[in-house]
């Protein structure tokens, strides 16, 4: 997984039953990320998945 925000600006985030949040992966397009989040969300284990865009700020 490449952490370059410019190349992979879309994140899939998971929140577990205890409210802990984790980055699941980074993707090039929103559609690609949403398909992954949707697929993971159908497993029904109580986790919630969503898509976020990485902010494009410069240091």
ABEGO torsion letter per residue (X at the ends): XBABAAABABBBBBBBAAGBBBBABBBABAAAAAAAAAAAAAAGAGBBBBBBBBBABBX
